[in-house]
């Protein structure tokens, strides 16, 4: 399972950073030169506060795991990553 998570982290590192740190211009379909920022993006001072206090970043990671099992990833991949218990 660790190998699967590592391969996903290498493949989708930009999306992970975007969802964990809630950046405005670092998602897959929302590049830094885009004129329309991400709707879930935080301002720079919110990101700094999240890094300093740690808990918002932990909650964002937990949210990433939950959202990945709600249809963002195929169910087989969600199971392979260990985000969802096998039925």
Phi, psi and omega in degrees: 000324179298320179296320179295315179296321179295317180295322176293320179298320179290320183286320186243038184296325179295316179295321178298315178297319180298317183280328180282316182264357178055048179289155181276329187228046180223013178282176182295312182263006183229084185283166186298336181268001179294142179279341180252110181288163179297143181291334181264004185289144176262158171285164184301323182288332175289322177295315179299316178299319178297321179291319181291324182267349174067317185301317178301325179292319178297317178296323178295322178294318178297320178296321177300317180295318181293313182296328181294333180267359179262017176121354179286330177240151172300150185300323180298321179289323177298318177294319181296327178282347180083015180279343183223137179291141179288140182290000000 
